Amino acid sequence: MKGKKLIVLGSVNVDHILNVPAFPQPGETLSGSNYQISFGGKGANQAVAAGRLGANIQFIAAVGNDQLGKQIKQQLQEDNIETCSVSTINGENTGVALILVNQQGENQIAIYAGANSAVTPEYLLEFKDDIIHADAILMQLETPLATIKQAAKLAKAHNTQVILNPAPAQKLSDDLLKHIDIITPNETEAEHLTGIKIVTEQDAHHAANVLHDKGVTTVIITLGSKGAWVSSSGVGELVAGFKVDAVDTIGAGDTFNGMLVTALLDGKRLNEAVISAHAAAALSVTKPGAQTSVPTRKQVDEFLQLQGK
């Protein structure tokens, strides 16, 4: 029997990844290494993470009418994702992300939306009933903001839990935030949302309270290697992460979100779900790429056992 239904609404990109000794300065040319093309996009990454980690998932997205778009759709299906709502847009390319990775495993990313811009509010109406009957919807900010607002309002009105990973960083209206049940920013994204620069746990506590005041019930601020500040209805604590040797951090946040929502839909308590999400993200940074680095549920469970969790 399938578990609770998750909808992921988001982007699909083709990632062009290049390793560099350091990020180039303006006007500087650097020689890179290990060039690779892989499938990405925050929406697709989170959908793949949820699918590979055991969720009953449907993806709402769009790809271009190109060979890579066809290959991506096939790969999504192999990762146990329902793709009836992944449309092919004629006359448009699949989205593109240009990614530089430095020697510390940090990354810089530039994006061309391509077919992702076709995921409009009108497009969303085709899948209105799917959202209404789902248990949760997970979204990011690489598709049109008007679509995200419409999906959040529709889901909230029909008791579908709304989870937003507010990336890439930008300011969001109070009208959108009041329809969000769980929000998962990193430090930079939290600063854009609240105006609070997060250096200490107290800063994270203050930022979480700002978001609570705007109507968000649960705030999870990811803090890199420190873990995450997890706050529900104003009560918060730091949930520590796991120390691993990072190869690159591409897709780690997406893996975190995919595992988080999957664990919550499986019935885990909030902090337990965050620990599982930390484990999945930790495993993902030990391998290169975004979707290529997402672990299986068995690997996450074995990792947690080794860590005594």
URSUL-V996862 format. One record per pair of residues at least 24 apart in sequence whose C-alpha atoms are under 10 Angstrom apart, sorted by the first residue. I is the first residue (numbers start at 1). J is the second residue. D is the distance in whole Angstrom. If there is no record, write none. Layout:
# URSUL-V996862
i = {I;I}
j = {J;J}
d = {D;D}
This chain:
# URSUL-V996862
i = {1;2;2;2;2;3;3;3;3;3;3;3;3;4;4;4;4;4;4;4;4;4;4;4;5;5;5;5;5;5;5;5;5;5;5;5;5;5;6;6;6;6;6;6;6;6;6;6;6;6;6;6;6;6;6;6;6;6;6;7;7;7;7;7;7;7;7;7;7;7;7;7;7;7;7;7;7;7;7;8;8;8;8;8;8;8;8;8;8;8;8;8;8;8;8;8;8;8;8;9;9;9;9;9;9;9;9;9;9;9;9;9;9;9;9;9;9;9;9;9;9;9;9;9;9;10;10;10;10;10;10;10;10;10;10;10;10;10;10;10;10;10;10;10;10;10;10;11;11;11;11;11;11;11;11;11;11;11;11;11;11;11;11;11;11;11;11;11;11;11;11;11;11;11;12;12;12;12;12;12;12;12;12;12;12;12;12;12;12;12;12;12;12;12;12;12;12;12;12;12;12;13;13;13;13;13;13;13;13;13;13;13;13;13;13;13;13;13;13;13;13;13;13;13;13;13;13;13;14;14;14;14;14;14;14;14;14;14;14;14;14;14;14;14;15;15;15;15;15;15;15;15;15;15;15;15;15;16;16;16;16;16;16;16;16;17;17;17;17;17;17;17;17;17;17;17;18;18;18;18;18;18;19;19;19;19;19;19;19;19;19;20;20;20;20;20;20;21;21;21;21;21;22;22;22;22;22;22;22;23;23;23;23;23;23;23;24;24;32;32;32;33;35;35;36;36;36;37;37;37;38;38;38;38;38;38;38;39;39;39;39;39;39;39;39;39;39;39;39;40;40;40;40;40;40;40;40;40;40;40;41;41;41;41;41;41;41;41;41;41;41;41;42;42;42;42;42;42;42;42;42;42;42;42;42;42;43;43;43;43;43;43;43;43;43;43;44;44;44;44;44;44;44;45;45;45;45;45;45;45;45;45;45;45;45;45;45;46;46;46;46;46;46;46;46;46;46;46;46;46;46;46;46;46;47;47;47;47;47;47;47;47;47;47;47;47;47;48;48;48;48;48;48;48;48;48;48;48;48;48;48;49;49;49;49;49;49;49;49;49;49;49;49;49;49;49;49;49;49;49;49;49;50;50;50;50;50;50;50;50;50;50;50;50;50;50;50;50;51;51;51;51;51;51;51;51;51;51;51;51;52;52;52;52;52;52;52;52;52;52;52;52;52;52;53;53;53;53;53;53;53;53;53;53;53;53;53;53;53;54;54;54;54;54;54;54;54;54;54;55;55;55;55;55;55;55;55;55;55;56;56;56;56;56;57;57;57;57;57;57;57;58;58;58;58;58;58;58;58;58;59;59;59;59;59;59;60;60;60;60;60;60;60;60;60;60;60;61;61;61;61;61;61;61;61;61;61;61;61;61;62;62;62;62;62;62;62;62;62;62;62;62;62;62;63;63;63;63;63;63;63;63;63;63;63;63;63;63;64;64;64;64;64;64;64;64;64;64;64;64;65;65;65;65;65;65;65;66;66;66;66;66;67;67;68;68;68;69;69;69;69;70;84;85;85;85;85;85;86;87;87;87;87;88;88;89;89;89;89;89;90;91;92;92;92;99;100;101;101;101;101;101;102;102;103;103;104;104;104;104;105;105;105;105;105;105;105;105;105;106;106;106;106;106;107;107;107;108;109;111;112;113;113;113;115;116;116;116;117;117;117;117;118;118;119;119;119;119;119;119;120;120;120;120;120;120;121;121;121;121;121;121;121;122;122;123;124;124;124;125;125;127;128;128;129;129;130;131;131;131;131;131;131;132;132;132;132;132;133;133;133;134;134;134;134;135;135;135;135;135;136;136;136;136;136;136;136;136;136;137;137;137;137;137;138;138;138;138;138;138;138;138;138;139;139;139;139;139;139;139;140;140;140;140;140;140;140;140;140;141;141;141;141;141;141;142;142;142;145;145;146;148;149;149;149;149;149;149;150;150;151;151;152;152;152;152;152;152;153;153;153;154;155;155;156;156;162;163;163;163;163;163;164;165;165;165;165;165;166;166;166;167;167;169;171;173;174;174;174;174;174;175;175;176;176;176;177;177;177;177;177;177;178;178;178;178;178;178;178;179;179;179;179;180;180;180;180;180;180;180;181;181;181;181;181;181;181;182;182;182;182;182;182;182;182;183;183;183;183;183;183;183;183;183;184;184;184;184;184;184;184;184;184;184;184;184;185;185;185;185;185;185;185;186;186;186;186;186;186;186;186;187;187;187;187;187;188;188;188;189;189;190;190;190;190;198;199;201;201;201;201;201;201;202;202;203;204;204;204;204;204;204;204;205;205;205;205;205;205;205;205;206;208;208;208;208;208;209;209;209;209;210;218;220;220;222;222;222;222;224;224;224;224;225;225;227;227;227;228;228;228;228;229;230;230;230;231;231;232;237;238;239;239;239;239;239;240;240;240;241;241;241;241;241;241;241;241;242;242;242;242;242;242;242;242;242;243;243;243;243;244;244;244;244;244;244;245;245;245;245;245;246;246;246;246;246;246;246;247;247;247;247;247;247;248;248;248;248;248;248;248;248;249;249;249;249;249;249;249;249;249;249;250;250;250;250;250;250;250;250;251;251;251;251;251;251;251;251;251;251;252;252;252;252;252;252;252;252;252;252;252;252;252;252;253;253;253;253;253;253;253;253;254;254;254;254;254;254;255;255;255;255;255;255;255;255;255;255;255;255;256;256;256;256;256;257;258;259;259;259;259;272;275;275;276;276;276;276;276;278;279;279;279;279;280}
j = {56;54;55;56;57;54;55;56;57;135;262;265;266;55;56;57;134;135;136;262;264;265;266;267;55;56;57;58;130;131;133;134;135;136;137;160;262;265;47;50;51;55;56;57;58;59;130;131;133;134;135;136;137;138;160;161;261;262;265;47;55;56;57;58;59;60;81;82;130;131;133;134;135;136;137;138;139;160;162;43;44;46;47;48;50;57;58;59;60;61;81;131;136;137;138;139;140;163;258;42;43;44;46;47;58;59;60;61;62;85;86;119;124;131;137;138;139;140;141;142;143;147;148;151;164;41;42;43;44;45;46;47;59;60;61;62;116;119;138;139;140;141;142;143;144;147;148;40;41;42;43;44;45;46;47;59;60;61;62;63;94;95;113;114;115;116;117;119;139;140;141;142;143;144;39;40;41;42;43;44;45;47;60;61;62;63;64;69;72;73;86;94;95;96;97;113;114;115;116;142;143;38;39;40;41;42;43;44;45;62;63;64;68;69;72;93;94;95;96;97;98;111;112;113;114;115;116;142;38;39;40;41;63;68;69;72;93;94;95;96;97;98;111;112;39;40;41;95;96;97;98;99;109;110;111;289;290;40;96;97;98;99;100;109;289;97;98;99;100;101;107;108;109;250;288;289;98;99;100;101;102;107;99;100;101;102;103;105;106;107;248;100;101;102;103;105;107;100;101;102;103;104;100;101;102;103;104;106;107;100;101;102;103;106;107;108;100;102;100;101;102;101;99;100;99;288;289;97;98;289;68;72;97;289;290;291;292;68;69;71;72;75;76;96;97;289;290;291;292;72;95;96;97;250;251;254;289;290;291;292;95;96;97;111;113;116;140;142;251;254;290;291;139;140;141;142;143;165;167;168;251;253;254;255;290;291;116;138;139;140;141;142;143;165;254;258;72;73;76;81;254;290;291;76;250;251;252;253;254;255;257;258;290;291;292;293;294;138;139;140;165;251;252;253;254;255;256;257;258;259;261;290;291;294;76;79;80;81;82;138;139;254;255;257;258;259;291;75;76;77;78;79;80;81;254;255;258;290;291;292;294;79;251;252;254;255;256;257;258;259;260;262;280;281;284;290;291;293;294;295;296;297;79;80;81;254;255;256;257;258;259;260;261;262;263;294;296;297;76;77;78;79;80;81;82;258;259;262;296;297;76;78;79;80;81;258;259;262;291;294;295;296;297;298;79;80;255;258;259;262;263;280;294;295;296;297;298;299;300;79;80;258;259;262;263;266;296;297;298;80;81;258;259;261;262;263;265;266;297;80;81;82;262;265;81;82;83;134;136;137;262;82;83;84;85;86;130;131;134;137;83;84;85;86;137;138;84;85;86;87;119;123;124;127;130;131;139;85;86;87;88;115;116;117;118;119;120;123;124;143;86;87;88;89;94;95;114;115;116;117;118;119;123;143;87;88;89;90;92;93;94;95;114;115;116;117;118;119;88;89;90;91;92;93;94;95;114;115;116;118;89;90;91;92;93;94;115;90;91;92;93;94;93;94;93;94;95;93;94;95;115;94;127;123;124;126;127;130;119;115;118;119;123;115;118;114;115;116;118;119;115;115;116;117;118;250;250;247;248;249;250;288;247;248;247;248;246;247;248;249;245;246;247;248;249;250;285;286;288;246;247;248;249;250;248;249;250;250;250;142;142;142;143;144;143;142;143;144;142;143;144;147;143;144;143;144;145;146;147;148;144;145;146;147;148;150;145;146;147;148;149;150;151;147;150;147;148;150;151;150;151;151;154;155;154;155;155;155;156;158;159;160;161;156;157;158;159;160;158;159;160;158;159;160;161;159;160;161;162;265;160;161;162;163;181;261;262;264;265;161;162;163;164;261;162;163;164;165;182;183;257;258;261;163;164;165;166;167;183;257;164;165;166;167;168;169;183;184;254;165;166;167;168;169;170;166;167;168;172;176;176;176;173;175;176;177;179;180;176;179;176;179;176;177;178;179;180;181;178;179;180;179;179;180;180;181;216;216;218;219;257;261;257;189;220;253;254;257;190;192;193;253;254;193;195;214;211;213;214;215;216;214;215;214;215;216;211;212;213;214;215;216;211;212;213;214;215;216;217;214;215;216;217;211;214;215;216;217;218;219;212;215;216;217;218;219;232;216;217;218;219;220;231;232;261;208;211;216;217;218;219;220;221;257;218;219;220;221;222;228;229;230;253;256;257;260;219;220;221;222;223;228;253;220;221;222;223;224;228;229;253;221;222;223;224;228;221;222;223;221;222;219;220;221;222;223;223;226;228;229;236;237;238;229;237;229;228;229;230;231;236;237;238;229;230;231;234;235;236;237;238;234;232;233;234;235;236;233;234;235;236;234;270;270;274;253;256;274;278;249;252;253;278;278;282;274;275;278;271;274;275;278;274;270;271;274;270;271;270;271;271;271;272;274;275;278;274;275;278;274;275;276;277;278;279;281;282;275;278;279;280;281;282;283;304;307;278;279;282;283;279;282;283;284;285;286;282;283;285;286;287;282;283;284;285;286;287;288;284;285;286;287;288;289;284;285;286;287;288;289;290;293;281;282;284;285;286;287;288;289;290;293;284;285;287;288;289;290;291;293;281;284;285;288;289;290;291;292;293;294;277;278;280;281;282;283;284;285;286;289;290;291;293;294;277;278;280;281;282;284;285;290;280;281;284;290;291;294;279;280;281;282;283;284;285;290;291;293;294;295;280;281;282;284;294;281;294;294;295;297;300;309;304;309;300;301;303;304;309;304;303;304;307;309;304}
d = {10;10;8;6;10;9;7;6;9;10;10;8;7;8;6;9;8;6;8;9;10;6;8;10;8;5;6;8;9;9;8;5;5;7;9;10;10;8;9;9;10;7;6;5;6;9;10;9;10;6;6;5;6;8;9;9;8;8;8;8;10;9;6;5;6;7;10;9;8;7;10;7;8;6;5;6;9;10;10;7;8;7;6;10;9;7;6;5;6;8;10;10;9;6;5;6;9;10;9;10;6;9;9;9;9;6;5;6;10;10;10;9;9;10;7;6;5;8;10;10;8;9;8;9;10;8;7;4;7;9;9;9;8;7;6;9;8;8;8;6;6;8;7;6;9;10;9;8;5;6;4;6;9;10;10;10;9;6;7;9;10;8;8;10;9;6;9;9;9;8;8;6;6;10;8;6;4;7;6;5;8;10;10;7;7;7;9;9;8;10;10;7;6;8;10;9;9;8;7;9;9;9;6;5;4;8;9;8;9;10;8;10;9;9;9;10;6;4;5;6;10;8;8;8;9;9;8;10;6;5;6;7;10;8;9;9;10;7;6;5;6;9;10;10;6;6;8;9;6;5;6;7;9;10;9;9;9;9;8;6;5;6;9;10;10;8;6;5;6;7;10;10;9;10;10;8;8;6;5;6;9;10;8;6;5;6;8;9;10;9;10;7;6;5;7;10;10;10;8;5;6;9;9;8;5;7;9;10;10;7;8;6;9;9;9;8;9;10;9;9;10;10;10;10;10;10;9;10;10;9;10;10;10;7;8;8;8;9;10;9;7;9;10;9;9;9;7;7;8;9;9;9;8;9;8;10;9;6;6;9;8;8;8;9;10;9;10;8;9;9;9;9;9;7;8;7;10;9;8;9;8;9;6;10;9;10;10;9;7;7;9;8;9;10;8;10;9;10;8;10;9;10;8;10;10;7;9;9;6;7;10;8;7;6;9;10;8;8;9;9;10;8;10;9;5;6;8;6;5;8;10;10;9;9;8;9;9;7;10;9;10;9;9;9;7;10;10;9;7;9;9;6;8;7;9;8;8;10;7;10;8;9;9;10;7;5;8;8;5;7;10;9;9;10;10;10;7;9;6;8;8;9;9;9;9;9;8;9;8;4;6;9;8;6;9;9;10;9;9;9;9;6;5;6;9;8;9;9;9;10;10;9;6;7;9;9;9;10;10;8;7;6;7;10;9;10;9;8;7;7;9;9;9;7;5;4;8;9;8;10;8;10;9;7;9;9;8;7;10;8;9;9;9;8;5;8;8;8;10;8;8;8;8;9;6;6;9;9;10;10;9;4;6;8;8;9;9;10;9;10;6;8;6;7;10;10;8;5;5;8;8;10;8;8;10;10;10;7;5;7;9;9;7;10;9;6;10;9;9;9;5;5;6;7;8;9;9;6;6;8;7;7;10;10;6;5;6;9;8;7;5;7;8;5;7;10;9;10;5;5;7;7;5;4;4;8;7;5;9;10;6;5;7;6;6;7;9;9;9;8;6;7;10;9;9;7;10;8;6;9;10;10;10;10;9;8;7;9;10;9;9;9;10;8;10;9;6;9;8;10;9;9;9;10;9;9;10;10;7;9;8;10;10;8;9;9;8;8;8;9;10;6;6;4;6;8;8;10;9;9;9;6;6;8;8;7;7;9;10;9;10;8;8;10;9;8;6;8;9;6;6;10;8;8;6;7;10;10;7;10;6;9;7;5;9;10;9;6;5;8;9;7;8;8;10;9;9;8;8;9;9;10;8;9;10;10;10;6;10;9;10;7;10;9;8;6;8;7;8;9;7;9;9;6;8;8;5;6;9;8;5;4;6;7;10;8;10;10;8;6;5;6;8;9;6;5;6;8;9;10;8;8;8;6;5;6;8;9;10;10;6;5;5;6;8;10;10;10;10;7;6;5;6;8;9;9;7;7;9;10;10;8;9;8;6;9;8;10;9;10;10;10;7;9;9;6;7;9;9;6;9;9;8;10;8;8;10;10;9;10;9;8;9;9;10;9;9;7;8;10;9;10;10;8;9;9;9;10;6;8;10;9;9;9;10;10;8;9;10;6;6;6;9;9;9;6;4;6;9;9;7;7;10;10;9;7;5;8;9;10;10;8;5;5;6;9;10;6;6;5;6;8;10;9;10;10;9;7;9;7;5;6;8;10;9;6;5;6;7;9;10;9;9;10;8;10;8;7;5;6;9;10;9;8;5;5;6;8;9;10;9;7;7;6;9;10;10;10;10;9;10;10;10;7;9;9;9;10;9;7;10;8;7;10;10;10;9;6;9;9;9;10;9;7;9;8;8;9;7;8;9;10;9;9;7;9;8;8;6;9;9;10;9;10;9;8;9;10;9;10;10;9;10;10;9;9;9;7;10;8;9;9;10;8;8;8;10;10;9;9;10;7;9;7;7;9;9;8;8;9;7;10;9;5;7;9;8;9;7;7;10;9;6;9;10;9;10;10;7;10;10;6;8;10;8;7;9;10;8;6;10;8;9;9;5;5;8;9;9;6;5;6;6;9;9;5;7;7;6;7;9;10;9;9;8;5;8;9;8;8;8;10;8;7;9;7;6;5;9;9;8;8;8;9;7;4;7;9;8;8;10;9;8;5;7;9;6;6;10;9;7;10;9;8;9;9;10;7;10;9;10;10;10;8;10;8;9;9;10;6;5;9;9;7;10;8;9;9;6;8;6;5;9;9;10;9;10;10;10;9;9;9;9;8;7;8;9;7;9;10;7;7;9;10;9}
